[in-house]
Structure formats: C-alpha cells, structure tokens
Amino acid sequence: MRNANADDIPPELVRAIQQTQVERERVRQAHPELFAAVSGAMFRRDPVEINYHFNTDEYDAEAGTVIPRLRDCQSAQEVRTVLHEEFVRWFGAETAGPRERYLELSQDIWALWTAPAT
C-alpha cells in the first residue's frame, strides 16, 4: 500500500482546507484573547485526547469553528451542543464521543464568552 501525498488530495478538499484556515485566522484576529482562551480550555479538557503536552495549538481548528457559533448560544447547554456538533464534524461520532463529554468544557467556554469585557 502506498502512502498518500499532496498530489493524491482532491482539489476540492485542498480548497476546503485552505478556506477553513483562512476563516480560522479571521476569527483569531477578530478575537485574539477569546481564541487563545477557548483553544486553551479545549487543550486542558482534551475531549478527544490529543493533548500530548507540547502541542498547545492542537485545538485551534476547533476553536475557529466554535467561536463564531457562540453568538447564537443562550446557555452553557447550547454551547455543549455546539461543541459536540463541531467535534463530530472534525473527528467523527465515535472519536467525539457522547455529548456529556463536553459538559465541563461547555461551562468553561460559556464563562469565557459571558465574562465582562476588560
């Protein structure tokens, strides 16, 4: 079996990846403190166990898709739904696990989102 390389990646997937990176950077620039805090909370809670203690930016992609959806949330419960949906999208249902896995993380992110601006 041969290993996949860049030439094997369909162009539409390459475009989708590039668009996601552009959107993530836009979110990071618009909300730098929130972005760092949300990504950090994800890293500490590590819901899909990808924290290897040196890869502190590991959850940046997920933070970039969760943060824009927070404006539609009215509670930590709704944040938990968003988290679960995004982690299922990024990692698949099996790796993302049950919605309950995101309880503490959703509370952390809700607190960050609703904290008074300084």
OpenMM code with the backbone's topology and positions (N, CA, C; nanometers):
from openmm import Vec3, app, unit

residues = "MET ARG ASN ALA ASN ALA ASP ASP ILE PRO PRO GLU LEU VAL ARG ALA ILE GLN GLN THR GLN VAL GLU ARG GLU ARG VAL ARG GLN ALA HIS PRO GLU LEU PHE ALA ALA VAL SER GLY ALA MET PHE ARG ARG ASP PRO VAL GLU ILE ASN TYR HIS PHE ASN THR ASP GLU TYR ASP ALA GLU ALA GLY THR VAL ILE PRO ARG LEU ARG ASP CYS GLN SER ALA GLN GLU VAL ARG THR VAL LEU HIS GLU GLU PHE VAL ARG TRP PHE GLY ALA GLU THR ALA GLY PRO ARG GLU ARG TYR LEU GLU LEU SER GLN ASP ILE TRP ALA LEU TRP THR ALA PRO ALA THR".split()
positions = [
    Vec3(0.0840, -0.1169, 0.0000),
    Vec3(0.0000, 0.0000, 0.0000),
    Vec3(0.0889, 0.1239, 0.0000),
    Vec3(0.0595, 0.2186, -0.0875),
    Vec3(0.1441, 0.3376, -0.0922),
    Vec3(0.0849, 0.4475, -0.0054),
    Vec3(0.1718, 0.5335, 0.0416),
    Vec3(0.1283, 0.6458, 0.1248),
    Vec3(0.0699, 0.7559, 0.0373),
    Vec3(-0.0302, 0.8238, 0.0899),
    Vec3(-0.0891, 0.9365, 0.0183),
    Vec3(0.0077, 1.0533, 0.0239),
    Vec3(0.0076, 1.1324, -0.0828),
    Vec3(0.0865, 1.2554, -0.0821),
    Vec3(-0.0020, 1.3684, -0.1326),
    Vec3(0.0539, 1.4870, -0.1384),
    Vec3(-0.0239, 1.6059, -0.1747),
    Vec3(-0.0908, 1.5909, -0.3113),
    Vec3(-0.0278, 1.5178, -0.4027),
    Vec3(-0.0860, 1.5009, -0.5361),
    Vec3(-0.2112, 1.4139, -0.5345),
    Vec3(-0.2292, 1.3349, -0.4279),
    Vec3(-0.3445, 1.2467, -0.4170),
    Vec3(-0.4668, 1.3145, -0.3569),
    Vec3(-0.4491, 1.4328, -0.3030),
    Vec3(-0.5591, 1.5024, -0.2367),
    Vec3(-0.6441, 1.5719, -0.3423),
    Vec3(-0.7737, 1.5454, -0.3434),
    Vec3(-0.8611, 1.6090, -0.4428),
    Vec3(-0.8577, 1.7616, -0.4280),
    Vec3(-0.8587, 1.8343, -0.5390),
    Vec3(-0.8505, 1.9805, -0.5344),
    Vec3(-0.9608, 2.0449, -0.4500),
    Vec3(-1.0808, 1.9873, -0.4511),
    Vec3(-1.1894, 2.0458, -0.3717),
    Vec3(-1.1615, 2.0337, -0.2218),
    Vec3(-1.0929, 1.9267, -0.1817),
    Vec3(-1.0559, 1.9113, -0.0414),
    Vec3(-0.9458, 2.0112, -0.0045),
    Vec3(-0.8508, 2.0308, -0.0930),
    Vec3(-0.7455, 2.1297, -0.0695),
    Vec3(-0.8073, 2.2682, -0.0526),
    Vec3(-0.9025, 2.3037, -0.1390),
    Vec3(-0.9700, 2.4343, -0.1281),
    Vec3(-1.0464, 2.4458, 0.0034),
    Vec3(-1.1134, 2.3398, 0.0445),
    Vec3(-1.1888, 2.3424, 0.1701),
    Vec3(-1.0949, 2.3604, 0.2889),
    Vec3(-0.9829, 2.2939, 0.2887),
    Vec3(-0.8839, 2.3075, 0.3961),
    Vec3(-0.8298, 2.4497, 0.3993),
    Vec3(-0.7965, 2.5036, 0.2836),
    Vec3(-0.7451, 2.6398, 0.2778),
    Vec3(-0.8489, 2.7400, 0.3261),
    Vec3(-0.9747, 2.7210, 0.2892),
    Vec3(-1.0810, 2.8114, 0.3329),
    Vec3(-1.0990, 2.8048, 0.4844),
    Vec3(-1.0921, 2.6852, 0.5397),
    Vec3(-1.1024, 2.6692, 0.6848),
    Vec3(-0.9877, 2.7412, 0.7549),
    Vec3(-0.8690, 2.7328, 0.7003),
    Vec3(-0.7538, 2.8015, 0.7593),
    Vec3(-0.7715, 2.9533, 0.7532),
    Vec3(-0.8219, 3.0040, 0.6426),
    Vec3(-0.8468, 3.1480, 0.6285),
    Vec3(-0.9510, 3.1932, 0.7296),
    Vec3(-1.0601, 3.1184, 0.7411),
    Vec3(-1.1660, 3.1536, 0.8360),
    Vec3(-1.1157, 3.1472, 0.9799),
    Vec3(-1.0367, 3.0466, 1.0125),
    Vec3(-0.9813, 3.0349, 1.1476),
    Vec3(-0.8930, 3.1552, 1.1785),
    Vec3(-0.8109, 3.1966, 1.0848),
    Vec3(-0.7229, 3.3113, 1.1071),
    Vec3(-0.8046, 3.4397, 1.1225),
    Vec3(-0.9129, 3.4512, 1.0500),
    Vec3(-1.0022, 3.5667, 1.0636),
    Vec3(-1.0605, 3.5722, 1.2056),
    Vec3(-1.1046, 3.4592, 1.2568),
    Vec3(-1.1591, 3.4522, 1.3931),
    Vec3(-1.0498, 3.4854, 1.4940),
    Vec3(-0.9311, 3.4310, 1.4743),
    Vec3(-0.8194, 3.4559, 1.5663),
    Vec3(-0.7861, 3.6056, 1.5707),
    Vec3(-0.7852, 3.6708, 1.4559),
    Vec3(-0.7528, 3.8132, 1.4514),
    Vec3(-0.8643, 3.8999, 1.5097),
    Vec3(-0.9888, 3.8593, 1.4915),
    Vec3(-1.1021, 3.9368, 1.5425),
    Vec3(-1.1156, 3.9236, 1.6941),
    Vec3(-1.0800, 3.8094, 1.7490),
    Vec3(-1.0973, 3.7806, 1.8925),
    Vec3(-0.9729, 3.7111, 1.9477),
    Vec3(-0.8579, 3.7758, 1.9480),
    Vec3(-0.7345, 3.7048, 1.9854),
    Vec3(-0.7351, 3.6468, 2.1269),
    Vec3(-0.7861, 3.7230, 2.2238),
    Vec3(-0.7862, 3.6729, 2.3616),
    Vec3(-0.8846, 3.5573, 2.3777),
    Vec3(-1.0048, 3.5743, 2.3239),
    Vec3(-1.1052, 3.4688, 2.3319),
    Vec3(-1.0574, 3.3436, 2.2593),
    Vec3(-0.9983, 3.3623, 2.1425),
    Vec3(-0.9485, 3.2489, 2.0657),
    Vec3(-0.8465, 3.1700, 2.1479),
    Vec3(-0.7494, 3.2406, 2.2061),
    Vec3(-0.6467, 3.1738, 2.2858),
    Vec3(-0.7092, 3.1044, 2.4067),
    Vec3(-0.8059, 3.1694, 2.4703),
    Vec3(-0.8686, 3.1117, 2.5897),
    Vec3(-0.9511, 2.9879, 2.5559),
    Vec3(-1.0279, 2.9932, 2.4473),
    Vec3(-1.1105, 2.8787, 2.4076),
    Vec3(-1.0217, 2.7615, 2.3649),
    Vec3(-0.9222, 2.7892, 2.2832),
    Vec3(-0.8305, 2.6830, 2.2415),
    Vec3(-0.7595, 2.6242, 2.3632),
    Vec3(-0.7189, 2.7102, 2.4566),
    Vec3(-0.6537, 2.6636, 2.5785),
    Vec3(-0.7443, 2.5771, 2.6641),
    Vec3(-0.8706, 2.6176, 2.6759),
    Vec3(-0.9671, 2.5375, 2.7530),
    Vec3(-0.9853, 2.4005, 2.6879),
    Vec3(-0.9944, 2.3983, 2.5567),
    Vec3(-1.0072, 2.2703, 2.4858),
    Vec3(-0.8843, 2.1834, 2.5102),
    Vec3(-0.7672, 2.2449, 2.5068),
    Vec3(-0.6431, 2.1713, 2.5295),
    Vec3(-0.6396, 2.1131, 2.6704),
    Vec3(-0.6796, 2.1919, 2.7694),
    Vec3(-0.6792, 2.1432, 2.9084),
    Vec3(-0.7822, 2.0328, 2.9302),
    Vec3(-0.9038, 2.0501, 2.8778),
    Vec3(-1.0089, 1.9484, 2.8961),
    Vec3(-0.9869, 1.8289, 2.8047),
    Vec3(-0.9268, 1.8529, 2.6884),
    Vec3(-0.8850, 1.7480, 2.5945),
    Vec3(-0.9941, 1.6430, 2.5661),
    Vec3(-1.1079, 1.6844, 2.5127),
    Vec3(-1.2197, 1.5909, 2.4970),
    Vec3(-1.1942, 1.4729, 2.4024),
    Vec3(-1.1021, 1.4870, 2.3094),
    Vec3(-1.0742, 1.3742, 2.2196),
    Vec3(-0.9317, 1.3207, 2.2368),
    Vec3(-0.8709, 1.3577, 2.3502),
    Vec3(-0.7422, 1.3025, 2.3912),
    Vec3(-0.6314, 1.3175, 2.2872),
    Vec3(-0.6097, 1.4429, 2.2451),
    Vec3(-0.4996, 1.4706, 2.1523),
    Vec3(-0.3964, 1.5636, 2.2153),
    Vec3(-0.4068, 1.5881, 2.3453),
    Vec3(-0.3133, 1.6723, 2.4188),
    Vec3(-0.1918, 1.5875, 2.4541),
    Vec3(-0.0797, 1.6206, 2.3924),
    Vec3(0.0444, 1.5500, 2.4224),
    Vec3(0.1404, 1.6411, 2.4975),
    Vec3(0.0874, 1.7458, 2.5602),
    Vec3(0.1587, 1.8387, 2.6472),
    Vec3(0.2554, 1.9320, 2.5762),
    Vec3(0.2748, 1.9178, 2.4473),
    Vec3(0.3647, 2.0078, 2.3751),
    Vec3(0.2944, 2.0730, 2.2566),
    Vec3(0.1834, 2.0212, 2.2190),
    Vec3(0.1106, 2.0677, 2.1011),
    Vec3(-0.0036, 2.1607, 2.1419),
    Vec3(0.0299, 2.2726, 2.2039),
    Vec3(-0.0710, 2.3586, 2.2652),
    Vec3(-0.1669, 2.4216, 2.1654),
    Vec3(-0.1347, 2.4189, 2.0376),
    Vec3(-0.2255, 2.4735, 1.9361),
    Vec3(-0.3144, 2.3659, 1.8731),
    Vec3(-0.3150, 2.2496, 1.9291),
    Vec3(-0.3846, 2.1346, 1.8700),
    Vec3(-0.5336, 2.1588, 1.8487),
    Vec3(-0.5955, 2.2391, 1.9331),
    Vec3(-0.7394, 2.2628, 1.9222),
    Vec3(-0.7733, 2.3958, 1.8551),
    Vec3(-0.6768, 2.4579, 1.7894),
    Vec3(-0.7044, 2.5855, 1.7226),
    Vec3(-0.8104, 2.5717, 1.6136),
    Vec3(-0.8054, 2.4648, 1.5387),
    Vec3(-0.9040, 2.4476, 1.4303),
    Vec3(-1.0455, 2.4423, 1.4861),
    Vec3(-1.0630, 2.3681, 1.5928),
    Vec3(-1.1960, 2.3548, 1.6520),
    Vec3(-1.2411, 2.4866, 1.7151),
    Vec3(-1.1486, 2.5568, 1.7807),
    Vec3(-1.1819, 2.6875, 1.8380),
    Vec3(-1.2296, 2.7816, 1.7274),
    Vec3(-1.1663, 2.7735, 1.6116),
    Vec3(-1.2025, 2.8592, 1.4995),
    Vec3(-1.3412, 2.8348, 1.4446),
    Vec3(-1.3955, 2.7161, 1.4662),
    Vec3(-1.5318, 2.6897, 1.4191),
    Vec3(-1.6352, 2.7014, 1.5303),
    Vec3(-1.5917, 2.6889, 1.6546),
    Vec3(-1.6848, 2.7024, 1.7673),
    Vec3(-1.7145, 2.8497, 1.7968),
    Vec3(-1.6125, 2.9327, 1.8010),
    Vec3(-1.6298, 3.0722, 1.8413),
    Vec3(-1.7359, 3.1455, 1.7591),
    Vec3(-1.7379, 3.1338, 1.6271),
    Vec3(-1.8421, 3.2058, 1.5519),
    Vec3(-1.9843, 3.1616, 1.5873),
    Vec3(-1.9993, 3.0414, 1.6381),
    Vec3(-2.1317, 2.9899, 1.6726),
    Vec3(-2.1772, 3.0312, 1.8124),
    Vec3(-2.0872, 3.0850, 1.8932),
    Vec3(-2.1228, 3.1218, 2.0301),
    Vec3(-2.2266, 3.2337, 2.0345),
    Vec3(-2.2256, 3.3217, 1.9366),
    Vec3(-2.3216, 3.4338, 1.9375),
    Vec3(-2.4671, 3.3856, 1.9329),
    Vec3(-2.4894, 3.2629, 1.8890),
    Vec3(-2.6244, 3.2068, 1.8832),
    Vec3(-2.6607, 3.1281, 2.0090),
    Vec3(-2.5670, 3.1163, 2.1024),
    Vec3(-2.5906, 3.0375, 2.2239),
    Vec3(-2.6471, 3.1253, 2.3352),
    Vec3(-2.7404, 3.0667, 2.4098),
    Vec3(-2.8020, 3.1355, 2.5232),
    Vec3(-2.7657, 3.0718, 2.6565),
    Vec3(-2.6887, 2.9637, 2.6541),
    Vec3(-2.6556, 2.8928, 2.7774),
    Vec3(-2.5370, 2.7992, 2.7536),
    Vec3(-2.4830, 2.7505, 2.8641),
    Vec3(-2.3760, 2.6508, 2.8556),
    Vec3(-2.4271, 2.5229, 2.7887),
    Vec3(-2.5549, 2.4916, 2.8085),
    Vec3(-2.6145, 2.3728, 2.7432),
    Vec3(-2.6065, 2.3856, 2.5916),
    Vec3(-2.6365, 2.5046, 2.5417),
    Vec3(-2.6297, 2.5261, 2.3967),
    Vec3(-2.4855, 2.5226, 2.3484),
    Vec3(-2.3923, 2.5723, 2.4297),
    Vec3(-2.2506, 2.5627, 2.3948),
    Vec3(-2.2101, 2.4158, 2.3857),
    Vec3(-2.2603, 2.3338, 2.4774),
    Vec3(-2.2279, 2.1904, 2.4744),
    Vec3(-2.2766, 2.1273, 2.3442),
    Vec3(-2.3947, 2.1652, 2.2998),
    Vec3(-2.4456, 2.1140, 2.1725),
    Vec3(-2.3539, 2.1552, 2.0578),
    Vec3(-2.3131, 2.2818, 2.0564),
    Vec3(-2.2225, 2.3309, 1.9521),
    Vec3(-2.0908, 2.2540, 1.9559),
    Vec3(-2.0350, 2.2401, 2.0743),
    Vec3(-1.9093, 2.1658, 2.0871),
    Vec3(-1.9219, 2.0247, 2.0322),
    Vec3(-2.0260, 1.9571, 2.0731),
    Vec3(-2.0434, 1.8189, 2.0277),
    Vec3(-2.0593, 1.8139, 1.8761),
    Vec3(-2.1392, 1.9020, 1.8204),
    Vec3(-2.1576, 1.9038, 1.6747),
    Vec3(-2.0252, 1.9292, 1.6022),
    Vec3(-1.9492, 2.0251, 1.6516),
    Vec3(-1.8223, 2.0567, 1.5855),
    Vec3(-1.7204, 1.9442, 1.6007),
    Vec3(-1.7145, 1.8834, 1.7170),
    Vec3(-1.6194, 1.7736, 1.7350),
    Vec3(-1.6598, 1.6514, 1.6533),
    Vec3(-1.7887, 1.6274, 1.6381),
    Vec3(-1.8336, 1.5199, 1.5486),
    Vec3(-1.7916, 1.5520, 1.4052),
    Vec3(-1.8088, 1.6767, 1.3657),
    Vec3(-1.7700, 1.7178, 1.2290),
    Vec3(-1.6202, 1.7001, 1.2072),
    Vec3(-1.5405, 1.7386, 1.3053),
    Vec3(-1.3950, 1.7316, 1.2908),
    Vec3(-1.3399, 1.5894, 1.3055),
    Vec3(-1.3960, 1.5105, 1.3963),
    Vec3(-1.3336, 1.3828, 1.4323),
    Vec3(-1.4200, 1.2603, 1.4074),
    Vec3(-1.5478, 1.2798, 1.3748),
    Vec3(-1.6384, 1.1673, 1.3607),
    Vec3(-1.7056, 1.1366, 1.4935),
    Vec3(-1.8215, 1.0740, 1.4862),
    Vec3(-1.9034, 1.0493, 1.6053),
    Vec3(-1.8336, 0.9595, 1.7068),
    Vec3(-1.7643, 0.8596, 1.6614),
    Vec3(-1.7012, 0.7657, 1.7546),
    Vec3(-1.5915, 0.8343, 1.8366),
    Vec3(-1.5047, 0.9079, 1.7703),
    Vec3(-1.3966, 0.9772, 1.8408),
    Vec3(-1.4510, 1.0910, 1.9260),
    Vec3(-1.5486, 1.1643, 1.8746),
    Vec3(-1.6067, 1.2765, 1.9503),
    Vec3(-1.6722, 1.2280, 2.0779),
    Vec3(-1.7314, 1.1121, 2.0726),
    Vec3(-1.7944, 1.0559, 2.1913),
    Vec3(-1.9283, 1.1205, 2.2227),
    Vec3(-1.9815, 1.0919, 2.3395),
    Vec3(-2.1144, 1.1404, 2.3770),
    Vec3(-2.1135, 1.2900, 2.4105),
    Vec3(-2.2277, 1.3500, 2.3977),
    Vec3(-2.2462, 1.4920, 2.4276),
    Vec3(-2.2067, 1.5238, 2.5719),
    Vec3(-2.2279, 1.4318, 2.6619),
    Vec3(-2.1962, 1.4512, 2.8035),
    Vec3(-2.0477, 1.4799, 2.8262),
    Vec3(-1.9643, 1.4322, 2.7376),
    Vec3(-1.8195, 1.4512, 2.7487),
    Vec3(-1.7825, 1.6003, 2.7489),
    Vec3(-1.8703, 1.6844, 2.6981),
    Vec3(-1.8403, 1.8258, 2.6772),
    Vec3(-1.8985, 1.9164, 2.7855),
    Vec3(-1.9511, 1.8576, 2.8929),
    Vec3(-2.0153, 1.9359, 2.9986),
    Vec3(-1.9207, 2.0402, 3.0593),
    Vec3(-1.8092, 1.9981, 3.1130),
    Vec3(-1.7180, 2.0917, 3.1800),
    Vec3(-1.6593, 2.1918, 3.0815),
    Vec3(-1.6233, 2.1447, 2.9629),
    Vec3(-1.5696, 2.2353, 2.8614),
    Vec3(-1.6724, 2.3401, 2.8219),
    Vec3(-1.7975, 2.2991, 2.8078),
    Vec3(-1.9011, 2.3962, 2.7707),
    Vec3(-1.9181, 2.5012, 2.8800),
    Vec3(-1.9062, 2.4614, 3.0050),
    Vec3(-1.9163, 2.5573, 3.1149),
    Vec3(-1.7977, 2.6540, 3.1126),
    Vec3(-1.6793, 2.6017, 3.0847),
    Vec3(-1.5604, 2.6866, 3.0737),
    Vec3(-1.5786, 2.7907, 2.9627),
    Vec3(-1.6223, 2.7439, 2.8477),
    Vec3(-1.6345, 2.8334, 2.7326),
    Vec3(-1.7481, 2.9333, 2.7538),
    Vec3(-1.8578, 2.8895, 2.8136),
    Vec3(-1.9677, 2.9820, 2.8428),
    Vec3(-1.9191, 3.0928, 2.9370),
    Vec3(-1.8405, 3.0563, 3.0363),
    Vec3(-1.7866, 3.1565, 3.1292),
    Vec3(-1.6949, 3.2547, 3.0563),
    Vec3(-1.6138, 3.2048, 2.9643),
    Vec3(-1.5273, 3.2930, 2.8854),
    Vec3(-1.6110, 3.3869, 2.7977),
    Vec3(-1.7126, 3.3311, 2.7349),
    Vec3(-1.7968, 3.4062, 2.6426),
    Vec3(-1.8770, 3.5150, 2.7142),
    Vec3(-1.9238, 3.4854, 2.8336),
    Vec3(-2.0107, 3.5789, 2.9049),
    Vec3(-1.9349, 3.6686, 3.0026),
    Vec3(-1.8051, 3.6506, 3.0147),
    Vec3(-1.7261, 3.7342, 3.1065),
    Vec3(-1.7302, 3.8788, 3.0582),
    Vec3(-1.7392, 3.9725, 3.1504),
    Vec3(-1.7374, 4.1133, 3.1117),
    Vec3(-1.6085, 4.1479, 3.0399),
    Vec3(-1.6191, 4.2311, 2.9377),
    Vec3(-1.5003, 4.2752, 2.8645),
    Vec3(-1.4141, 4.3612, 2.9550),
    Vec3(-1.2842, 4.3432, 2.9426),
    Vec3(-1.1930, 4.4233, 3.0253),
    Vec3(-1.1193, 4.5244, 2.9427),
] * unit.nanometer
topology = app.Topology()
chain = topology.addChain("A")
for resn in residues:
    res = topology.addResidue(resn, chain)
    for name in ("N", "CA", "C"):
        topology.addAtom(name, app.Element.getBySymbol(name[0]), res)
